[in-house]
Amino acid sequence: MRGNLILIGMMGCGKSTVGGLLARRLGWELADTDSLIEAREGCSIPALFAQRGEGYFRDCERQVSEELSRRTGLVIACGGGLPLREDCIGPLRESGTVIFLHRPPEEIYDKVSMAGRPLGQQGREAFLARYAQREPVYQACAHHQVEVQATPEETAARILEVLT
């Protein structure tokens, strides 16, 4: 495999966890866009949303996406909203293979803590509606869709199968 491996999907689907496993297996570096933004801005994503707004955060995502797209040998775990902007996902898509990690939204909301997730604070129905809006975008951006398996290790193995 050449270039980068880019993981997209809804918040809480396992991108960062699975990305870390894939990076170790491939001997590549993990680049988590949300973590990179937090490090640069010196505050958490919720604090950034509260202080500067979602628009500023999305501009940070664009900048990080452009920078990462110029590198290779990365497993990139994207924030859930990153693919909604072509200027963010476009450069990444050109730099490697995009995998949509699909996990049923009801399962995400019911099993994953929404604490620290600004766009997960409006309740279950709003979360499911946001997922319904985003899923077609994720599908359109991805080279492959992979169903989240019972464990992160099984999901990582499934992604490697799809890529070979």
DSSP file (Angstrom, degrees, kcal/mol; ACC not computed):
  #  RESIDUE AA STRUCTURE BP1 BP2  ACC     N-H-->O    O-->H-N    N-H-->O    O-->H-N    TCO  KAPPA ALPHA  PHI   PSI    X-CA   Y-CA   Z-CA
    1    1 A M              0   0    0      0, 0.0     2,-0.3     0, 0.0     4,-0.1   0.000 360.0 360.0 360.0 138.5    0.0    0.0    0.0
    2    2 A R        +     0   0    0      2,-0.1     2,-0.2    70,-0.0    95,-0.2  -0.762 360.0   9.4-113.9 161.5    1.2    3.5   -0.9
    3    3 A G  S    S-     0   0    0     -2,-0.3    70,-1.8    93,-0.1    71,-0.3  -0.494 102.2 -34.1  78.7-140.5    0.4    6.9    0.5
    4    4 A N  E     -a   96   0A   0     91,-1.7    93,-2.5    -2,-0.2     2,-0.5  -0.736  42.2-130.2-118.1 165.0   -1.8    7.2    3.6
    5    5 A L  E     -ab  97  75A   0     69,-2.7    71,-3.1    -2,-0.3     2,-0.5  -0.983  27.2-163.5-115.9 118.2   -4.7    5.3    5.1
    6    6 A I  E     -ab  98  76A   0     91,-3.2    93,-3.4    -2,-0.5     2,-0.5  -0.907   3.4-158.6-112.5 124.0   -7.5    7.7    6.1
    7    7 A L  E     +ab  99  77A   0     69,-3.4    71,-2.4    -2,-0.5     2,-0.3  -0.884  16.0 173.7-104.7 126.3  -10.2    6.7    8.5
    8    8 A I  E     +a  100   0A   0     91,-2.8    93,-2.9    -2,-0.5     2,-0.3  -0.872  17.7 107.8-125.8 161.9  -13.5    8.5    8.4
    9    9 A G        -     0   0    0     -2,-0.3    93,-0.1    91,-0.2     3,-0.1  -0.844  65.2 -44.3 152.5 174.2  -16.8    8.0   10.2
   10   10 A M  S >  S-     0   0    0     91,-0.4     3,-1.8    -2,-0.3     5,-0.3  -0.249  71.6 -84.1 -66.3 151.3  -19.1    9.3   12.9
   11   11 A M  T 3  S+     0   0    0      1,-0.3    -1,-0.1     2,-0.1    68,-0.1  -0.284 117.6  25.3 -51.5 137.0  -17.7   10.3   16.3
   12   12 A G  T 3  S+     0   0    0     -3,-0.1    -1,-0.3    99,-0.0    -2,-0.1   0.512  83.7 115.0  86.1   4.1  -17.4    7.3   18.5
   13   13 A C  S <  S-     0   0    0     -3,-1.8    -2,-0.1    -4,-0.1    -3,-0.1   0.637  92.2 -99.9 -84.0 -11.4  -17.1    4.7   15.7
   14   14 A G  S  > S+     0   0    0     -4,-0.2     4,-2.9    -5,-0.1     5,-0.4   0.618  73.6 141.1 110.2  15.2  -13.5    3.8   16.7
   15   15 A K  H  > S+     0   0    0     -5,-0.3     4,-2.4     1,-0.2     5,-0.2   0.914  77.1  43.0 -57.7 -47.0  -11.3    5.7   14.2
   16   16 A S  H  > S+     0   0    0      2,-0.2     4,-2.0     3,-0.2    -1,-0.2   0.919 117.9  44.5 -68.3 -43.3   -8.6    6.7   16.8
   17   17 A T  H  > S+     0   0    0      2,-0.2     4,-1.7     1,-0.2    -2,-0.2   0.953 119.2  41.1 -65.6 -51.0   -8.5    3.3   18.5
   18   18 A V  H  X S+     0   0    0     -4,-2.9     4,-2.7     1,-0.2     5,-0.2   0.885 112.5  57.2 -64.8 -38.5   -8.5    1.3   15.2
   19   19 A G  H  X S+     0   0    0     -4,-2.4     4,-2.7    -5,-0.4    -1,-0.2   0.898 104.7  51.2 -59.6 -41.5   -6.1    3.8   13.7
   20   20 A G  H  X S+     0   0    0     -4,-2.0     4,-2.0     2,-0.2    -1,-0.2   0.905 110.8  48.3 -62.4 -41.7   -3.6    3.2   16.5
   21   21 A L  H  X S+     0   0    0     -4,-1.7     4,-2.3     2,-0.2    -2,-0.2   0.921 112.9  47.9 -64.0 -44.0   -3.7   -0.5   15.9
   22   22 A L  H  X S+     0   0    0     -4,-2.7     4,-2.7     2,-0.2     6,-0.3   0.909 109.1  53.5 -63.9 -42.3   -3.3   -0.1   12.1
   23   23 A A  H  X>S+     0   0    0     -4,-2.7     5,-2.1     1,-0.2     4,-1.3   0.922 110.6  47.0 -59.9 -43.7   -0.4    2.2   12.6
   24   24 A R  H  <5S+     0   0    0     -4,-2.0     3,-0.3     1,-0.2    -1,-0.2   0.930 113.6  47.8 -63.7 -44.6    1.4   -0.3   14.8
   25   25 A R  H  <5S+     0   0    0     -4,-2.3    -2,-0.2     1,-0.2    -1,-0.2   0.871 118.5  40.2 -64.9 -36.5    0.8   -3.2   12.4
   26   26 A L  H  <5S-     0   0    0     -4,-2.7    -1,-0.2    -5,-0.2    -2,-0.2   0.607 107.1-122.3 -87.4 -12.2    1.9   -1.2    9.4
   27   27 A G  T  <5S+     0   0    0     -4,-1.3    -3,-0.2    -3,-0.3     2,-0.2   0.793  70.7 129.5  72.1  28.2    4.9    0.5   11.1
   28   28 A W      < -     0   0    0     -5,-2.1     2,-0.4    -6,-0.3    -1,-0.2  -0.506  62.8 -98.6-106.2 175.9    3.4    3.9   10.3
   29   29 A E  E     -c   74   0A   0     44,-1.8    46,-2.7    -2,-0.2     2,-0.5  -0.779  28.8-131.3 -96.6 140.4    2.6    7.0   12.3
   30   30 A L  E     -c   75   0A   0     -2,-0.4     2,-0.5    44,-0.2    46,-0.2  -0.794  20.1-171.2 -89.0 131.0   -0.9    7.7   13.6
   31   31 A A  E     -c   76   0A   0     44,-3.0    46,-2.0    -2,-0.5     2,-0.7  -0.949   2.0-168.8-122.7 108.9   -2.1   11.2   13.0
   32   32 A D  E  >  -c   77   0A   0     -2,-0.5     4,-2.5    44,-0.2     5,-0.2  -0.876  12.4-152.2 -98.2 115.6   -5.4   12.0   14.8
   33   33 A T  H  > S+     0   0    0     44,-2.4     4,-2.2    -2,-0.7     5,-0.2   0.886  94.2  49.8 -60.3 -40.7   -6.7   15.3   13.4
   34   34 A D  H  > S+     0   0    0     43,-0.4     4,-2.5     1,-0.2    -1,-0.2   0.922 111.9  48.1 -63.9 -42.8   -8.6   16.2   16.6
   35   35 A S  H  > S+     0   0    0      2,-0.2     4,-2.4     1,-0.2    -2,-0.2   0.891 110.7  51.5 -64.4 -39.7   -5.5   15.6   18.7
   36   36 A L  H  X S+     0   0    0     -4,-2.5     4,-2.3     2,-0.2    -1,-0.2   0.909 110.9  48.0 -63.4 -41.6   -3.3   17.6   16.4
   37   37 A I  H  X S+     0   0    0     -4,-2.2     4,-2.8    -5,-0.2     5,-0.2   0.919 110.7  51.0 -65.4 -43.5   -5.7   20.5   16.6
   38   38 A E  H  X>S+     0   0    0     -4,-2.5     4,-1.6     1,-0.2     5,-1.0   0.919 111.2  48.6 -59.3 -43.4   -5.9   20.3   20.4
   39   39 A A  H  <5S+     0   0    0     -4,-2.4    -1,-0.2     1,-0.2    -2,-0.2   0.918 114.9  44.6 -64.0 -43.3   -2.1   20.3   20.6
   40   40 A R  H  <5S+     0   0    0     -4,-2.3    -2,-0.2     1,-0.2    -1,-0.2   0.898 118.8  41.2 -66.9 -41.4   -1.8   23.3   18.2
   41   41 A E  H  <5S-     0   0    0     -4,-2.8    -1,-0.2     2,-0.2    -2,-0.2   0.627 101.7-130.8 -86.4 -13.6   -4.5   25.4   19.9
   42   42 A G  T  <5S+     0   0    0     -4,-1.6     2,-0.3    -5,-0.2    -3,-0.2   0.760  75.7  76.2  71.2  24.9   -3.5   24.5   23.4
   43   43 A C  S   <S-     0   0    0     -5,-1.0    -2,-0.2    -6,-0.2    -1,-0.2  -0.978  85.1 -86.9-157.0 166.9   -7.1   23.5   24.4
   44   44 A S     >  -     0   0    0     -2,-0.3     4,-2.5     1,-0.1     5,-0.2  -0.265  40.2-110.2 -72.7 162.4   -9.6   20.7   24.1
   45   45 A I  H  > S+     0   0    0      2,-0.2     4,-2.8     1,-0.2     5,-0.2   0.922 119.8  52.2 -60.0 -45.4  -12.0   20.5   21.2
   46   46 A P  H  > S+     0   0    0      0, 0.0     4,-2.4     0, 0.0    -1,-0.2   0.919 111.7  46.7 -58.3 -40.8  -15.0   21.4   23.5
   47   47 A A  H  > S+     0   0    0      2,-0.2     4,-2.9     1,-0.2     5,-0.3   0.898 111.4  51.6 -66.3 -39.4  -13.1   24.5   24.7
   48   48 A L  H  X>S+     0   0    0     -4,-2.5     4,-3.0     2,-0.2     5,-1.0   0.923 110.5  48.3 -62.9 -44.1  -12.2   25.4   21.1
   49   49 A F  H  X5S+     0   0    0     -4,-2.8     4,-1.1     3,-0.2    -2,-0.2   0.933 115.3  45.5 -58.8 -46.2  -15.9   25.1   20.1
   50   50 A A  H  <5S+     0   0    0     -4,-2.4    -2,-0.2    -5,-0.2    -1,-0.2   0.890 121.9  35.8 -66.7 -40.1  -17.0   27.2   23.1
   51   51 A Q  H  <5S+     0   0    0     -4,-2.9    -2,-0.2    -5,-0.2    -3,-0.2   0.876 136.5  13.6 -83.9 -39.1  -14.3   29.9   22.6
   52   52 A R  H  <5S-     0   0    0     -4,-3.0     4,-0.5    -5,-0.3    -3,-0.2   0.590 101.2-122.1-118.6 -15.5  -13.9   30.2   18.9
   53   53 A G     X< -     0   0    0     -4,-1.1     4,-1.8    -5,-1.0     3,-0.1  -0.037  32.6 -73.2  92.7 163.8  -16.9   28.4   17.4
   54   54 A E  H  > S+     0   0    0      1,-0.2     4,-2.7     2,-0.2     5,-0.2   0.869 125.6  60.1 -64.8 -37.5  -17.4   25.5   15.0
   55   55 A G  H  > S+     0   0    0      1,-0.2     4,-1.8     2,-0.2    -1,-0.2   0.909 106.0  47.3 -58.3 -43.6  -16.3   27.6   11.9
   56   56 A Y  H  > S+     0   0    0     -4,-0.5     4,-2.0     2,-0.2    -1,-0.2   0.922 111.4  51.5 -63.2 -44.0  -12.9   28.2   13.4
   57   57 A F  H  X S+     0   0    0     -4,-1.8     4,-2.1     1,-0.2    -2,-0.2   0.918 108.4  51.3 -59.0 -44.0  -12.5   24.6   14.3
   58   58 A R  H  X S+     0   0    0     -4,-2.7     4,-2.0     1,-0.2    -1,-0.2   0.855 107.4  53.2 -63.8 -34.6  -13.4   23.6   10.7
   59   59 A D  H  X S+     0   0    0     -4,-1.8     4,-2.0     2,-0.2    -1,-0.2   0.879 107.1  52.0 -66.4 -36.7  -10.7   26.0    9.4
   60   60 A C  H  X S+     0   0    0     -4,-2.0     4,-2.5     2,-0.2    -2,-0.2   0.908 107.6  52.8 -61.9 -42.1   -8.2   24.3   11.7
   61   61 A E  H  X S+     0   0    0     -4,-2.1     4,-2.8     1,-0.2    -2,-0.2   0.906 107.3  52.0 -59.8 -41.7   -9.3   20.9   10.2
   62   62 A R  H  X S+     0   0    0     -4,-2.0     4,-2.4     2,-0.2    -1,-0.2   0.930 110.3  47.8 -61.2 -45.5   -8.7   22.2    6.7
   63   63 A Q  H  X S+     0   0    0     -4,-2.0     4,-2.0     1,-0.2    -1,-0.2   0.926 113.8  46.3 -62.0 -45.8   -5.2   23.4    7.6
   64   64 A V  H  X S+     0   0    0     -4,-2.5     4,-2.7     1,-0.2     5,-0.2   0.900 111.3  53.2 -64.0 -41.1   -4.3   20.1    9.3
   65   65 A S  H  X S+     0   0    0     -4,-2.8     4,-2.2     1,-0.2    -2,-0.2   0.926 108.4  49.0 -60.3 -46.2   -5.7   18.1    6.3
   66   66 A E  H  X S+     0   0    0     -4,-2.4     4,-0.6     1,-0.2    -1,-0.2   0.909 113.2  47.4 -60.8 -42.7   -3.6   20.0    3.8
   67   67 A E  H >< S+     0   0    0     -4,-2.0     3,-1.0     1,-0.2    -2,-0.2   0.930 113.0  47.1 -65.7 -45.9   -0.5   19.5    5.9
   68   68 A L  H >< S+     0   0    0     -4,-2.7     3,-1.9     1,-0.2    -1,-0.2   0.847 103.3  63.4 -65.8 -33.1   -1.1   15.7    6.4
   69   69 A S  H 3< S+     0   0    0     -4,-2.2    -1,-0.2     1,-0.3    -2,-0.2   0.699  95.7  60.1 -66.5 -17.6   -1.9   15.2    2.7
   70   70 A R  T << S+     0   0    0     -3,-1.0    -1,-0.3    -4,-0.6     2,-0.2   0.458 100.4  69.3 -87.9  -1.1    1.7   16.3    1.8
   71   71 A R    <   -     0   0    0     -3,-1.9     2,-0.3    -4,-0.2     3,-0.2  -0.656  67.5-150.7-110.2 168.8    3.1   13.4    3.9
   72   72 A T        +     0   0    0     -2,-0.2   -68,-0.2     1,-0.1     3,-0.1  -0.887  67.4  48.3-133.3 167.3    3.1    9.6    3.4
   73   73 A G  S    S+     0   0    0    -70,-1.8   -44,-1.8    -2,-0.3     2,-0.4   0.816  80.9 132.9  73.4  31.2    3.1    6.6    5.7
   74   74 A L  E     - c   0  29A   0    -71,-0.3   -69,-2.7   -46,-0.2     2,-0.6  -0.896  52.7-150.4-115.8 143.9    0.4    7.9    7.9
   75   75 A V  E     -bc   5  30A   0    -46,-2.7   -44,-3.0    -2,-0.4     2,-0.6  -0.975  28.6-159.4-101.6 117.5   -2.8    6.4    9.3
   76   76 A I  E     -bc   6  31A   0    -71,-3.1   -69,-3.4    -2,-0.6     2,-0.8  -0.886  12.1-162.1-109.2 116.5   -5.0    9.4    9.6
   77   77 A A  E     -bc   7  32A   0    -46,-2.0   -44,-2.4    -2,-0.6   -43,-0.4  -0.867  21.3-153.2 -95.4 111.0   -8.0    9.3   12.0
   78   78 A C        -     0   0    0    -71,-2.4   -63,-0.1    -2,-0.8   -69,-0.1  -0.568  18.8-105.8 -89.0 146.0  -10.3   12.2   10.9
   79   79 A G    >   -     0   0    0     -2,-0.2     3,-1.3     1,-0.1   -70,-0.2  -0.351  40.3-107.4 -59.9 151.3  -12.7   14.1   13.1
   80   80 A G  T 3  S+     0   0    0      1,-0.3   -71,-0.1     2,-0.1    -1,-0.1   0.777 116.6  42.8 -57.7 -31.6  -16.3   13.0   12.3
   81   81 A G  T >  S+     0   0    0      1,-0.2     3,-1.8     2,-0.1     4,-0.3   0.553  86.6  93.9 -92.4  -8.1  -17.2   16.3   10.5
   82   82 A L  G X  S+     0   0    0     -3,-1.3     3,-1.7     1,-0.3     7,-0.4   0.881  80.1  56.0 -54.6 -44.8  -14.0   16.6    8.5
   83   83 A P  G 3  S+     0   0    0      0, 0.0    -1,-0.3     0, 0.0    -2,-0.1   0.647  88.5  78.8 -66.3 -10.8  -15.4   14.9    5.4
   84   84 A L  G <  S+     0   0    0     -3,-1.8     2,-0.6     1,-0.1    -2,-0.2   0.714  88.7  62.5 -70.0 -17.8  -18.3   17.3    5.2
   85   85 A R  S X> S-     0   0    0     -3,-1.7     4,-2.4    -4,-0.3     3,-1.6  -0.939  71.0-154.7-112.2 121.1  -16.0   19.9    3.6
   86   86 A E  H 3> S+     0   0    0     -2,-0.6     4,-2.6     1,-0.3    -1,-0.1   0.845  96.0  61.9 -59.6 -35.0  -14.4   19.0    0.3
   87   87 A D  H 34 S+     0   0    0      1,-0.2    -1,-0.3     2,-0.2   -21,-0.1   0.661 111.5  40.3 -69.0 -13.2  -11.5   21.4    1.0
   88   88 A C  H <> S+     0   0    0     -3,-1.6     4,-0.8    -6,-0.3    -2,-0.2   0.854 123.7  33.3 -94.6 -51.0  -10.7   19.1    4.0
   89   89 A I  H  X S+     0   0    0     -4,-2.4     4,-3.2    -7,-0.4     5,-0.2   0.817 105.8  71.6 -79.8 -29.9  -11.3   15.6    2.7
   90   90 A G  H  X S+     0   0    0     -4,-2.6     4,-1.9    -5,-0.3     5,-0.2   0.928 100.3  42.8 -53.9 -54.4  -10.2   16.3   -0.9
   91   91 A P  H  > S+     0   0    0      0, 0.0     4,-0.8     0, 0.0    -1,-0.2   0.888 116.5  48.9 -61.8 -37.5   -6.4   16.6   -0.3
   92   92 A L  H >X S+     0   0    0     -4,-0.8     3,-0.8     1,-0.2     4,-0.5   0.923 108.2  53.7 -66.6 -42.9   -6.5   13.6    2.1
   93   93 A R  H >< S+     0   0    0     -4,-3.2     3,-0.9     1,-0.3    -1,-0.2   0.876 108.1  50.6 -59.3 -38.1   -8.4   11.5   -0.4
   94   94 A E  H 3< S+     0   0    0     -4,-1.9    -1,-0.3    -5,-0.2    -2,-0.2   0.722 105.7  58.4 -71.5 -20.5   -5.8   12.2   -3.0
   95   95 A S  H << S-     0   0    0     -3,-0.8   -91,-1.7    -4,-0.8     2,-0.3   0.511 121.3 -41.2 -89.9  -4.4   -3.0   11.2   -0.6
   96   96 A G  E << S-a    4   0A   0     -3,-0.9     2,-0.5    -4,-0.5   -91,-0.2  -0.924  83.9 -32.4 176.7-152.8   -4.2    7.6    0.0
   97   97 A T  E     -a    5   0A   0    -93,-2.5   -91,-3.2    -2,-0.3     2,-0.5  -0.867  45.6-147.4-106.0 127.2   -7.0    5.3    0.7
   98   98 A V  E     -a    6   0A   0     -2,-0.5    45,-2.2   -93,-0.2    46,-1.7  -0.832  11.5-167.1 -99.0 126.5  -10.1    6.4    2.6
   99   99 A I  E     -ad   7 144A   0    -93,-3.4   -91,-2.8    -2,-0.5     2,-0.8  -0.958  11.6-148.5-113.7 124.3  -12.0    3.9    4.7
  100  100 A F  E     -ad   8 145A   0     44,-2.8    46,-2.7    -2,-0.5     2,-0.9  -0.842  12.0-149.8 -90.0 112.8  -15.4    4.6    6.1
  101  101 A L  E     - d   0 146A   0    -93,-2.9     2,-0.6    -2,-0.8   -91,-0.4  -0.754  16.7-158.1 -83.2 107.9  -15.8    2.9    9.4
  102  102 A H  E     + d   0 147A   0     44,-2.7    46,-3.0    -2,-0.9   -93,-0.0  -0.783  22.4 161.6 -95.5 124.9  -19.5    2.1    9.6
  103  103 A R        -     0   0    0     -2,-0.6   -93,-0.1    44,-0.2     5,-0.1  -0.993  49.9 -97.8-137.3 132.5  -21.0    1.5   13.0
  104  104 A P     >  -     0   0    0      0, 0.0     4,-2.0     0, 0.0     3,-0.4  -0.237  30.3-134.9 -52.4 131.6  -24.8    1.7   13.6
  105  105 A P  H  > S+     0   0    0      0, 0.0     4,-2.7     0, 0.0     5,-0.2   0.834 103.1  56.8 -62.2 -33.7  -25.5    5.2   15.1
  106  106 A E  H  > S+     0   0    0      1,-0.2     4,-2.4     2,-0.2     5,-0.2   0.903 107.9  48.9 -62.5 -39.9  -27.8    3.8   17.8
  107  107 A E  H  > S+     0   0    0     -3,-0.4     4,-1.9     2,-0.2     5,-0.3   0.907 111.0  49.9 -66.2 -42.6  -25.0    1.6   19.0
  108  108 A I  H  X S+     0   0    0     -4,-2.0     4,-2.5     1,-0.2     3,-0.3   0.970 114.5  43.3 -59.1 -53.3  -22.5    4.5   19.0
  109  109 A Y  H  < S+     0   0    0     -4,-2.7    -2,-0.2     1,-0.2    -1,-0.2   0.890 118.1  44.5 -63.3 -39.9  -24.9    6.8   21.0
  110  110 A D  H  < S+     0   0    0     -4,-2.4    -1,-0.2    -5,-0.2    -2,-0.2   0.755 125.4  29.9 -76.9 -24.5  -26.0    4.1   23.4
  111  111 A K  H  < S+     0   0    0     -4,-1.9     2,-0.4    -3,-0.3    -2,-0.2   0.606 106.5  70.5-113.6 -14.2  -22.5    2.6   24.1
  112  112 A V  S  < S-     0   0    0     -4,-2.5     2,-0.2    -5,-0.3    -1,-0.1  -0.885  82.8-113.7-111.6 135.6  -20.0    5.5   23.7
  113  113 A S        -     0   0    0     -2,-0.4    -3,-0.1     1,-0.1    -2,-0.1  -0.441  17.5-161.9 -64.9 132.9  -19.6    8.4   26.1
  114  114 A M    >   +     0   0    0     -2,-0.2     3,-2.0    -5,-0.1     6,-0.3   0.417  52.9 121.2 -93.9  -0.8  -20.7   11.7   24.5
  115  115 A A  T 3  S+     0   0    0      1,-0.3    -2,-0.0     5,-0.0     6,-0.0  -0.421  79.7  19.9 -60.9 135.3  -18.8   13.7   27.2
  116  116 A G  T 3  S+     0   0    0      1,-0.1    -1,-0.3    -2,-0.1   -71,-0.1   0.570  99.1 107.9  80.0   8.1  -16.2   15.8   25.5
  117  117 A R    X   -     0   0    0     -3,-2.0     3,-2.5     1,-0.1     4,-0.2  -0.879  53.1-164.9-119.3  97.1  -18.0   15.6   22.1
  118  118 A P  G >  S+     0   0    0      0, 0.0     3,-1.0     0, 0.0    -1,-0.1   0.839  88.5  47.9 -53.7 -38.4  -19.6   19.0   21.4
  119  119 A L  G 3  S+     0   0    0      1,-0.2     3,-0.2     2,-0.1    11,-0.1   0.369 104.0  63.0 -87.8   8.3  -21.8   17.8   18.7
  120  120 A G  G X  S+     0   0    0     -3,-2.5     3,-0.5    -6,-0.3    -1,-0.2   0.257  81.5  84.6-106.0   9.6  -23.0   14.8   20.8
  121  121 A Q  T <   +     0   0    0     -3,-1.0    -2,-0.1     1,-0.2    -1,-0.1   0.529  67.7  76.7 -91.6  -6.9  -24.6   17.0   23.4
  122  122 A Q  T 3  S-     0   0    0      1,-0.3     4,-0.3    -3,-0.2    -1,-0.2   0.374 103.2 -99.4 -91.2   7.5  -28.0   17.6   21.8
  123  123 A G    <>  -     0   0    0     -3,-0.5     4,-2.0     1,-0.1    -1,-0.3  -0.221  42.2 -63.4 100.8 169.3  -29.4   14.2   22.6
  124  124 A R  H  > S+     0   0    0      1,-0.2     4,-2.7     2,-0.2     5,-0.2   0.898 126.6  50.4 -62.4 -47.3  -30.0   10.9   20.9
  125  125 A E  H  > S+     0   0    0      1,-0.2     4,-2.3     2,-0.2    -1,-0.2   0.904 111.9  48.1 -62.8 -41.0  -32.5   12.0   18.2
  126  126 A A  H  > S+     0   0    0     -4,-0.3     4,-2.4     2,-0.2    -1,-0.2   0.887 111.3  51.5 -65.0 -38.4  -30.2   14.9   17.2
  127  127 A F  H  X S+     0   0    0     -4,-2.0     4,-2.3     2,-0.2    -2,-0.2   0.933 110.8  47.3 -62.8 -46.0  -27.3   12.5   17.0
  128  128 A L  H  X S+     0   0    0     -4,-2.7     4,-2.3     1,-0.2    -2,-0.2   0.881 112.2  50.1 -64.7 -37.6  -29.2   10.0   14.8
  129  129 A A  H  X S+     0   0    0     -4,-2.3     4,-1.9    -5,-0.2    -1,-0.2   0.905 109.8  50.7 -66.1 -41.2  -30.3   12.9   12.5
  130  130 A R  H  X S+     0   0    0     -4,-2.4     4,-2.2     1,-0.2    -2,-0.2   0.905 110.4  50.2 -62.7 -40.8  -26.7   14.1   12.3
  131  131 A Y  H  X S+     0   0    0     -4,-2.3     4,-3.0     1,-0.2    -2,-0.2   0.931 107.6  52.9 -62.4 -45.1  -25.6   10.6   11.3
  132  132 A A  H  < S+     0   0    0     -4,-2.3    -1,-0.2     1,-0.2    -2,-0.2   0.862 111.5  47.5 -59.4 -35.7  -28.3   10.3    8.7
  133  133 A Q  H  < S+     0   0    0     -4,-1.9     4,-0.5     1,-0.2    -1,-0.2   0.891 117.9  40.8 -70.1 -40.5  -27.1   13.6    7.2
  134  134 A R  H >X S+     0   0    0     -4,-2.2     4,-2.5     1,-0.2     3,-0.7   0.812  95.0  77.3 -82.1 -31.6  -23.4   12.5    7.2
  135  135 A E  H 3X S+     0   0    0     -4,-3.0     4,-2.6     1,-0.3     5,-0.2   0.878  94.3  49.5 -53.2 -46.5  -23.6    8.9    6.1
  136  136 A P  H 3> S+     0   0    0      0, 0.0     4,-2.1     0, 0.0    -1,-0.3   0.865 111.7  50.6 -61.7 -32.8  -24.1    9.6    2.4
  137  137 A V  H <> S+     0   0    0     -3,-0.7     4,-2.0    -4,-0.5    -2,-0.2   0.933 109.9  49.4 -67.6 -45.9  -21.1   12.0    2.5
  138  138 A Y  H  X S+     0   0    0     -4,-2.5     4,-1.7     1,-0.2    -1,-0.2   0.928 112.0  49.0 -57.5 -45.5  -19.0    9.3    4.2
  139  139 A Q  H  < S+     0   0    0     -4,-2.6    -1,-0.2    -5,-0.2    -2,-0.2   0.891 111.2  49.3 -63.1 -39.9  -20.0    6.8    1.6
  140  140 A A  H  < S+     0   0    0     -4,-2.1    -1,-0.2    -5,-0.2    -2,-0.2   0.832 113.9  45.6 -69.3 -32.1  -19.2    9.2   -1.3
  141  141 A C  H  < S+     0   0    0     -4,-2.0    -1,-0.2    -5,-0.1    -2,-0.2   0.765  97.2  90.7 -80.3 -26.9  -15.8   10.1    0.1
  142  142 A A     <  -     0   0    0     -4,-1.7   -43,-0.2    -5,-0.2     3,-0.1  -0.414  55.9-160.3 -82.6 144.4  -14.7    6.5    0.9
  143  143 A H  S    S+     0   0    0    -45,-2.2     2,-0.3     1,-0.3   -44,-0.2   0.774  89.0  13.2 -79.3 -32.1  -12.8    4.1   -1.3
  144  144 A H  E     -d   99   0A   0    -46,-1.7   -44,-2.8     2,-0.0     2,-0.5  -0.991  66.6-144.1-143.6 147.0  -14.0    1.3    0.9
  145  145 A Q  E     -d  100   0A   0     -2,-0.3     2,-0.4   -46,-0.2   -44,-0.2  -0.962  18.8-170.9-110.9 132.3  -16.6    0.9    3.7
  146  146 A V  E     -d  101   0A   0    -46,-2.7   -44,-2.7    -2,-0.5     2,-0.3  -0.988  20.4-129.8-125.3 128.9  -15.8   -1.5    6.5
  147  147 A E  E     -d  102   0A   0     -2,-0.4     2,-0.2   -46,-0.2   -44,-0.2  -0.582  31.8-110.6 -74.1 134.3  -18.3   -2.6    9.2
  148  148 A V        -     0   0    0    -46,-3.0    -1,-0.1    -2,-0.3     2,-0.1  -0.505  39.5-145.9 -65.4 130.1  -17.0   -2.1   12.7
  149  149 A Q        -     0   0    0      2,-0.3     6,-0.1    -2,-0.2    -1,-0.1  -0.179  31.3 -84.1 -90.8-175.8  -16.4   -5.6   14.2
  150  150 A A  S    S+     0   0    0     -2,-0.1    -2,-0.1     4,-0.0    -1,-0.0   0.814 113.1  23.9 -62.9 -32.7  -16.8   -6.9   17.8
  151  151 A T  S  > S-     0   0    0      1,-0.1     4,-2.0     0, 0.0    -2,-0.3  -0.930  79.8-117.9-131.3 156.6  -13.3   -5.7   18.8
  152  152 A P  H  > S+     0   0    0      0, 0.0     4,-2.7     0, 0.0     5,-0.2   0.868 116.1  56.7 -58.5 -36.0  -11.0   -2.9   17.5
  153  153 A E  H  > S+     0   0    0      1,-0.2     4,-2.3     2,-0.2     5,-0.2   0.910 107.3  47.5 -62.7 -42.1   -8.4   -5.7   16.7
  154  154 A E  H  > S+     0   0    0      2,-0.2     4,-2.2     1,-0.2    -1,-0.2   0.873 111.3  51.4 -66.9 -36.4  -11.0   -7.5   14.5
  155  155 A T  H  X S+     0   0    0     -4,-2.0     4,-2.2     2,-0.2    -2,-0.2   0.930 110.0  48.9 -65.3 -44.9  -11.9   -4.2   12.8
  156  156 A A  H  X S+     0   0    0     -4,-2.7     4,-2.2     1,-0.2    -2,-0.2   0.916 111.4  50.0 -60.4 -43.4   -8.2   -3.4   12.0
  157  157 A A  H  X S+     0   0    0     -4,-2.3     4,-2.0     1,-0.2    -1,-0.2   0.898 109.0  52.3 -62.2 -40.3   -7.7   -7.0   10.6
  158  158 A R  H  X S+     0   0    0     -4,-2.2     4,-2.2     2,-0.2    -1,-0.2   0.902 108.2  51.1 -63.7 -41.5  -10.8   -6.5    8.4
  159  159 A I  H  X S+     0   0    0     -4,-2.2     4,-1.8     1,-0.2    -1,-0.2   0.924 109.1  50.4 -62.2 -43.9   -9.4   -3.2    7.0
  160  160 A L  H  X S+     0   0    0     -4,-2.2     4,-0.8     1,-0.2    -1,-0.2   0.869 109.3  52.3 -63.6 -35.3   -6.1   -4.9    6.2
  161  161 A E  H >< S+     0   0    0     -4,-2.0     3,-0.9     1,-0.2    -1,-0.2   0.927 108.3  50.4 -62.6 -44.6   -8.0   -7.7    4.4
  162  162 A V  H 3< S+     0   0    0     -4,-2.2    -2,-0.2     1,-0.2    -1,-0.2   0.846 109.3  52.1 -63.0 -33.9   -9.9   -5.1    2.3
  163  163 A L  H 3<        0   0    0     -4,-1.8    -1,-0.2     1,-0.2    -2,-0.2   0.625 360.0 360.0 -81.2 -13.1   -6.7   -3.4    1.3
  164  164 A T    <<        0   0    0     -3,-0.9    -1,-0.2    -4,-0.8    -2,-0.2   0.458 360.0 360.0-100.8 360.0   -4.9   -6.6    0.1
